[in-house]
Amino acid sequence: MSVLIVDDERNIRSSLKKYLSLEGIEAEYAETGEAALAYLERASFDAVLLDLKLPGINGQDVLEWMQRRGIRSPVIMISAHGQIADAVRALKSGAKDYLVKPFDPAELVIKLRSLLENKRREDMIEAGKRTCGARENALIGNTELMRRLSRQIDKIASTDVTVLVTGESGTGKEIVAREIHARSQNRDEPFVAVNIGGVHEGLMESELFGHEKGAFTGAVNRKPGLFELAGRGCLFLDEIGEMPMPLQVKLLRVLQERKIRRLGGMNDIPVNARIVSATNRDLETMVREGSFREDLYYRLNVFRIELPPLRERLEDIPFLVDHLLNKLASRMGRAVPVLDPQAADKLRSYSYPGNIRELENMLERGLIYSDGQSITCEDIDLHALKGMSPSESSESPELKFHGLPSSRSLEYIEKEAVREALARYQGNRTKAAEALGISRKTILNKIKVYKLENFGDEES
């Protein structure tokens, strides 16, 4: 988190910067409004702490300039006791909060983190609207499997039925959820996605249902949950199999009654969002083992969509390659290269244990390795094919993993799989877990067991 402190008092600037650094928050400071404008011209900040009374350009002027320029960094105004009316004016102009001098730095940190969380939610909703509107991730493919999938989506899009999407990791479960929403009558409403496995268990209830001010330590403001933020749109619950049992009971109540209650709240709030959940785990087995509620499973599984793995629709590879290369080249600001015929044959010979996500990673590497005009066979790096023939990879992908000899122990293979995934995603544990088809909680346990803590940190 990065913060810009704008205050003409040196002791306030220096003490706040030191305090924030102890809380893991980076801070820059400016002593005048003019200096603040210069900072905001060349850098972005997660929040701005802005004094109302400044020499020259005052805080109100800086705030209004930010609004005109479309700078979305949330602003906390600092005011003296006699400037409350000015602080209220600033709130009406777009400031998110204010503090009266002298204030407790701990209170500031709580406000900053609350603002950052709210901005993250707003960005998530806007991203959902843009993605569903642009349809850049629409279903790609022309096999009978994909045509049947499209027909299924058409049938349920006009309803508000609850949907369960299943399939291996990397098959595009969120894309299907977005496609359901994009074809629905409520396509202009928010699409809100949350990865259950990526939310700390202690924060999950607040994340989904929201909380009232004072509901727990640090709850300085009322916060709506994701059910409320989704409105009449769609709430996508990814990795639903990772939901802890106590929260499963509360989710079941919401699905039955279509009402939620914020943490610390007294009143029920109606919810209207369509619920789409997804998992790569076997929920039926989890039900039999007692780790997933049977009644919740049936509530979620009103309409089920099973996504085929990429190895079952290799005929779609040319369509996917064309789509992904256009997307990747646009992201990198490069011309779209031609795929060499031998490289295309190489891609069609592979079994893709990581599915579409793995194909995209291969093409991204190929685009980086290529000369910019074409992607050749040498530019395609199929990690899992090292030491394997194309026939082996297609017929029995489960027998070998990344070319490791079969004589290795299962523990060794598992450790190397985790190590390679962490290395591939620069220590990002959430992405590594997704690539391996396991939850974030599971990969954290494996990292601890295999002493791989040097890859990234627990927040990645």
matplotlib code that plots the C-alpha trace (Angstrom):
import matplotlib.pyplot as plt

x = [0.0, 1.3, 0.2, 0.9, 1.0, 0.3, 0.9, 3.0, 4.0, 7.3, 6.8, 3.5, 4.9, 7.9, 6.1, 3.3, 5.7, 7.7, 4.5, 3.1, 6.3, 6.1, 2.7, 4.0, 2.7, 4.9, 4.6, 5.8, 5.1, 4.6, 4.7, 2.6, -0.4, 1.9, 4.3, 1.3, 0.1, 3.6, 3.6, 0.1, 1.1, 3.9, 2.9, -0.2, -1.1, -3.5, -4.6, -3.9, -3.8, -4.5, -4.4, -7.1, -4.9, -1.8, 0.2, -0.7, -2.9, -5.0, -6.3, -9.8, -8.1, -6.0, -9.1, -11.0, -8.1, -7.9, -11.6, -11.2, -8.3, -10.1, -7.5, -9.4, -7.0, -9.3, -8.6, -8.7, -8.8, -7.0, -8.7, -8.3, -11.2, -12.3, -12.4, -15.2, -17.5, -14.7, -14.1, -17.8, -17.5, -14.5, -16.6, -19.2, -16.5, -15.3, -13.1, -13.8, -13.2, -11.6, -9.6, -9.4, -6.0, -4.6, -5.5, -4.5, -2.2, -3.7, -7.1, -5.6, -4.2, -7.7, -9.3, -6.6, -7.0, -10.8, -10.5, -8.2, -10.6, -13.5, -11.6, -10.6, -14.3, -15.3, -12.5, -13.6, -17.2, -16.1, -13.7, -16.6, -18.8, -16.0, -15.2, -18.8, -19.4, -16.3, -16.8, -13.0, -13.1, -16.1, -16.3, -13.8, -14.1, -16.1, -16.2, -19.5, -18.5, -18.3, -21.5, -23.3, -21.9, -23.1, -26.6, -26.7, -25.7, -28.4, -31.0, -30.2, -29.2, -32.8, -33.5, -32.1, -31.3, -28.4, -25.5, -22.6, -19.7, -17.2, -14.1, -10.3, -8.2, -7.7, -10.7, -12.3, -15.0, -15.0, -15.3, -18.4, -19.9, -19.2, -20.8, -23.9, -24.1, -23.3, -26.2, -28.7, -31.3, -29.3, -26.0, -25.7, -25.7, -22.5, -20.6, -18.8, -16.3, -14.6, -12.1, -13.2, -9.8, -8.1, -10.0, -8.8, -11.3, -11.7, -12.7, -14.9, -18.2, -17.6, -16.5, -19.6, -22.3, -20.7, -20.6, -22.0, -19.9, -18.4, -19.2, -15.6, -12.3, -11.3, -14.9, -14.9, -17.5, -20.4, -19.3, -21.7, -20.8, -20.4, -24.0, -25.1, -22.6, -23.7, -27.2, -29.4, -26.3, -24.2, -22.1, -19.5, -18.2, -15.0, -13.5, -16.7, -15.3, -12.9, -15.8, -15.5, -18.4, -19.8, -20.1, -21.7, -24.6, -25.0, -24.7, -27.4, -29.7, -29.1, -29.9, -33.1, -34.4, -32.7, -31.8, -28.5, -27.7, -24.5, -22.2, -23.4, -26.7, -30.2, -32.1, -32.3, -31.5, -33.0, -30.5, -31.3, -28.1, -27.8, -25.4, -22.8, -20.3, -17.4, -15.0, -12.4, -13.0, -15.3, -18.2, -20.0, -17.1, -16.8, -20.5, -19.9, -16.8, -18.8, -16.6, -19.4, -23.0, -25.4, -28.2, -26.0, -24.7, -28.2, -29.0, -25.9, -26.3, -29.7, -28.1, -24.7, -22.2, -19.3, -16.4, -14.3, -10.6, -8.6, -7.2, -10.8, -11.2, -7.8, -9.6, -10.2, -6.5, -6.3, -9.2, -7.8, -4.3, -5.6, -7.7, -4.9, -2.2, -4.3, -5.0, -1.4, 0.1, -2.3, -1.3, 2.4, 2.0, 3.4, 2.2, 0.5, 3.0, 2.3, 2.3, 4.7, 3.0, 5.5, 4.8, 1.1, 1.6, 3.6, 0.8, -1.8, 0.3, 0.2, -2.3, -2.4, -2.7, -3.0, -5.7, -6.3, -4.3, -1.3, -1.8, -1.9, 1.3, 3.1, 2.0, 3.1, 6.5, 6.6, 5.7, 8.6, 11.1, 10.0, 11.6, 8.3, 7.3, 6.6, 6.5, 8.5, 8.7, 11.8, 9.8, 7.3, 8.4, 6.3, 7.6, 5.6, 6.8, 10.5, 11.5, 8.1, 6.9, 3.7, 1.9, 2.8, 1.7, -1.7, -2.5, -1.3, -0.7, -1.2, 1.7, 4.5, 4.8, 7.1, 9.5, 10.3, 11.3, 8.6, 11.1, 10.9, 8.8, 5.4, 6.6, 9.5, 7.3, 4.8, 7.6, 9.1, 5.6, 5.1, 8.6, 8.2, 4.8, 6.2, 9.1, 6.9, 4.7, 7.6, 6.5, 2.8, 1.2, -2.4, -1.4, 0.7, -2.1, -4.5, -2.0, -1.7, -5.4, -5.3, -6.4, -4.2, -4.5, -3.2, -0.2, 0.7, 0.7, 2.9, 5.3, 5.7, 6.1, 8.7, 10.5, 9.9, 9.3, 11.9, 9.5, 7.5, 5.6, 2.3, 0.5, 1.3]
y = [0.0, 3.4, 6.8, 10.4, 12.6, 16.3, 18.6, 21.8, 20.7, 18.9, 17.0, 15.6, 14.5, 12.8, 11.1, 9.8, 8.4, 6.7, 5.3, 4.1, 2.3, 0.3, -0.8, -1.9, 1.1, 3.0, 6.8, 9.8, 13.4, 16.8, 20.1, 22.2, 21.7, 22.4, 19.6, 17.3, 18.0, 17.2, 13.9, 12.9, 13.8, 11.2, 8.5, 6.7, 6.1, 3.9, 6.8, 10.5, 12.1, 15.8, 18.7, 21.3, 24.4, 24.6, 27.5, 28.4, 25.8, 24.5, 21.0, 21.7, 22.9, 19.7, 17.5, 19.3, 19.0, 15.3, 14.9, 16.8, 14.6, 11.4, 10.4, 7.8, 7.5, 7.9, 11.0, 11.5, 15.2, 16.5, 19.4, 21.4, 21.8, 25.0, 23.6, 21.0, 22.8, 22.8, 19.1, 18.5, 20.5, 18.3, 15.2, 16.5, 17.2, 13.6, 13.0, 9.6, 10.6, 13.2, 13.3, 16.2, 17.2, 15.9, 12.3, 8.8, 7.3, 3.9, 5.3, 6.6, 3.1, 1.6, 4.2, 3.7, -0.1, 0.3, 2.7, 0.3, -2.6, -0.6, 0.6, -3.0, -4.0, -1.1, -2.0, -5.6, -4.7, -2.3, -5.0, -7.4, -5.0, -4.3, -7.9, -8.9, -5.9, -6.4, -10.3, -10.6, -13.9, -15.3, -19.0, -20.1, -23.2, -25.0, -28.6, -30.3, -30.1, -26.3, -26.0, -28.0, -25.9, -22.7, -24.2, -25.0, -21.4, -20.1, -22.2, -21.0, -17.3, -16.1, -17.7, -16.9, -20.5, -21.4, -22.9, -25.2, -25.2, -28.1, -29.1, -29.3, -26.3, -24.0, -25.0, -21.6, -21.9, -18.1, -17.4, -19.6, -17.8, -14.4, -15.7, -16.8, -13.3, -11.6, -13.4, -12.7, -9.9, -8.4, -8.1, -4.4, -5.3, -6.1, -9.3, -10.0, -12.8, -14.1, -17.0, -18.7, -20.4, -17.0, -15.4, -15.8, -17.9, -15.3, -12.6, -14.7, -14.0, -10.2, -10.4, -12.2, -10.7, -7.3, -5.9, -3.0, -0.4, -1.7, -5.3, -6.3, -4.6, -2.5, -2.2, 1.6, 1.9, -0.1, -2.3, -4.0, -7.6, -9.1, -10.3, -6.7, -5.4, -7.9, -6.3, -8.0, -9.2, -12.3, -13.5, -16.0, -18.2, -19.9, -22.8, -23.4, -26.7, -24.7, -23.1, -24.0, -25.9, -23.1, -20.7, -23.4, -23.3, -19.6, -19.8, -22.5, -20.1, -17.3, -19.7, -20.8, -17.4, -15.0, -12.8, -11.9, -10.3, -8.2, -9.1, -7.1, -6.3, -6.8, -6.7, -9.1, -7.6, -9.2, -10.3, -10.8, -11.9, -15.1, -17.5, -19.3, -21.5, -23.5, -26.1, -28.6, -30.8, -33.8, -32.4, -35.8, -37.4, -34.5, -35.0, -38.7, -37.8, -35.2, -32.2, -30.6, -30.3, -32.4, -29.9, -27.1, -29.3, -29.8, -26.1, -25.2, -28.0, -26.9, -26.7, -28.3, -27.5, -29.8, -28.3, -30.6, -30.6, -29.2, -32.6, -33.7, -30.8, -30.5, -29.5, -26.1, -25.4, -23.2, -21.1, -20.7, -19.9, -17.2, -15.6, -15.9, -14.5, -11.5, -10.8, -11.3, -9.3, -6.4, -6.6, -6.4, -3.7, -6.0, -7.1, -10.4, -13.0, -15.9, -19.4, -21.7, -24.9, -27.1, -25.1, -25.6, -29.3, -29.3, -27.6, -30.0, -33.0, -32.1, -33.2, -30.0, -31.0, -27.3, -26.8, -23.4, -21.6, -23.7, -23.0, -19.3, -19.5, -21.4, -18.8, -15.9, -17.5, -18.1, -14.5, -13.4, -15.8, -15.1, -12.7, -10.7, -12.0, -15.6, -18.2, -21.2, -24.7, -23.7, -20.9, -23.3, -24.7, -27.7, -28.4, -31.5, -33.0, -33.2, -36.8, -37.8, -38.5, -36.9, -40.2, -40.7, -37.2, -37.7, -41.2, -41.3, -37.8, -39.0, -41.5, -38.9, -35.4, -32.9, -35.6, -36.9, -40.6, -42.9, -44.4, -41.2, -41.3, -39.6, -37.2, -36.2, -35.6, -33.5, -31.4, -30.7, -29.9, -27.3, -25.9, -25.6, -23.9, -21.4, -20.7, -20.3, -17.7, -15.8, -17.1, -16.1, -18.8, -18.2, -18.5, -21.5, -23.2, -22.5, -24.0, -27.1, -27.5, -27.2, -24.6, -21.9, -23.5, -26.7, -25.2, -23.3, -26.6, -28.2, -25.2, -25.7, -29.4, -29.2, -26.1, -24.0, -20.8, -18.9, -18.7, -15.5, -14.6, -15.5, -12.5, -13.3]
z = [0.0, -0.9, 0.5, -0.3, 2.8, 2.0, 5.0, 5.5, 9.0, 8.9, 12.2, 11.1, 7.7, 9.2, 12.2, 10.0, 7.4, 10.2, 11.8, 8.5, 7.5, 10.8, 9.6, 6.2, 4.4, 2.0, 2.1, 0.2, 1.4, -0.1, 1.9, -0.6, -2.9, -5.9, -4.8, -4.4, -7.9, -9.2, -7.4, -8.6, -12.2, -12.3, -9.8, -8.5, -4.8, -3.1, -0.9, -0.3, 3.2, 2.4, 4.8, 4.1, 4.9, 2.8, 1.5, -2.0, -3.5, -0.6, 0.0, -1.4, -4.7, -4.8, -4.3, -7.0, -9.4, -8.7, -9.5, -12.8, -13.8, -13.0, -10.3, -8.3, -5.3, -2.2, -0.1, 3.6, 4.6, 7.7, 9.4, 12.5, 15.0, 13.4, 9.9, 10.3, 7.9, 5.3, 5.9, 5.2, 2.0, 1.0, 1.6, -0.8, -3.3, -3.3, -0.2, 1.4, 5.1, 7.3, 10.5, 13.0, 14.4, 16.6, 15.7, 16.6, 13.9, 14.6, 13.6, 10.4, 9.6, 10.1, 7.8, 5.2, 5.1, 5.0, 2.1, 0.2, 0.7, -0.5, -3.6, -4.3, -4.2, -6.5, -9.0, -8.9, -9.8, -12.6, -14.0, -14.0, -15.9, -18.5, -19.0, -19.5, -21.7, -23.9, -24.0, -24.6, -22.7, -24.5, -25.2, -27.8, -29.9, -32.5, -31.3, -30.5, -26.8, -27.0, -29.1, -26.5, -23.7, -25.5, -25.8, -22.1, -21.3, -23.6, -21.8, -18.3, -19.1, -19.2, -15.7, -12.3, -11.5, -9.3, -11.3, -10.3, -12.8, -12.4, -14.2, -13.9, -13.0, -16.0, -18.0, -17.8, -15.1, -14.4, -18.1, -18.2, -15.2, -16.9, -20.1, -18.3, -16.9, -20.2, -21.9, -19.1, -18.9, -16.0, -18.0, -17.0, -13.3, -11.5, -11.9, -8.6, -8.2, -5.1, -4.7, -1.5, -1.1, -1.3, 1.6, 5.2, 7.1, 9.8, 7.2, 4.9, 6.7, 6.6, 3.0, 1.9, 4.1, 5.2, 8.7, 10.8, 12.4, 15.7, 14.8, 15.7, 16.4, 13.4, 12.0, 12.0, 9.3, 7.9, 5.0, 2.5, 1.6, -1.8, -1.9, -1.6, -4.0, -6.7, -6.6, -9.2, -11.1, -10.5, -7.5, -8.6, -5.7, -7.0, -5.1, -3.2, -1.9, 0.3, 2.3, 6.0, 7.5, 9.8, 6.8, 4.7, 7.1, 6.7, 2.9, 2.9, 4.8, 2.2, -0.7, 1.1, 2.2, -0.2, 2.7, 4.5, 7.8, 8.2, 11.0, 14.0, 12.2, 13.5, 10.2, 7.3, 3.8, 0.7, -2.0, -5.6, -7.3, -9.2, -7.5, -9.7, -7.9, -9.2, -8.0, -9.4, -6.3, -6.1, -4.0, -4.0, -2.3, 0.1, 1.0, 1.7, 3.8, 5.8, 4.7, 2.6, 3.6, 1.5, 1.7, 0.5, -2.4, -3.7, -3.4, -5.4, -7.9, -9.3, -12.8, -13.4, -16.2, -16.5, -18.5, -20.7, -20.3, -23.2, -24.2, -25.1, -27.6, -29.2, -32.5, -30.8, -30.4, -33.5, -32.4, -28.9, -30.2, -32.5, -29.7, -27.1, -29.3, -30.2, -26.5, -25.4, -28.3, -27.5, -23.8, -24.7, -27.3, -30.0, -33.5, -33.6, -34.8, -37.2, -35.7, -37.6, -38.9, -36.9, -33.8, -34.4, -34.7, -31.5, -29.7, -31.0, -29.8, -26.2, -23.5, -21.4, -17.8, -17.0, -19.7, -21.2, -18.6, -19.5, -23.2, -22.5, -20.5, -23.3, -25.9, -23.6, -23.3, -27.1, -27.8, -25.5, -27.1, -30.7, -33.2, -33.3, -36.8, -36.1, -33.3, -34.2, -32.8, -30.8, -29.2, -27.8, -24.4, -23.3, -19.8, -19.4, -22.7, -21.8, -22.2, -23.6, -27.1, -28.3, -28.2, -24.6, -23.6, -25.3, -24.2, -20.6, -19.2, -15.7, -15.8, -15.8, -14.5, -16.1, -17.3, -13.9, -13.9, -12.6, -10.1, -8.0, -4.9, -4.9, -2.2, -4.4, -7.4, -5.3, -3.9, -7.3, -8.7, -5.9, -6.4, -10.2, -9.9, -7.4, -9.6, -12.7, -10.9, -9.1, -5.7, -6.1, -4.0, -5.2, -8.8, -8.1, -6.3, -9.2, -11.7, -9.6, -9.1, -5.3, -2.8, -1.4, 2.1, 0.7, -1.0, 2.2, 4.0, 1.3, 1.4, 5.1, 4.9, 2.1, 3.5, 0.4, 2.4, 0.4, -2.6, -2.1, 1.1, 2.6, 1.2, -2.4]

ax = plt.figure().add_subplot(projection="3d")
ax.plot(x, y, z, "-o")
ax.set_aspect("equal")
plt.show()
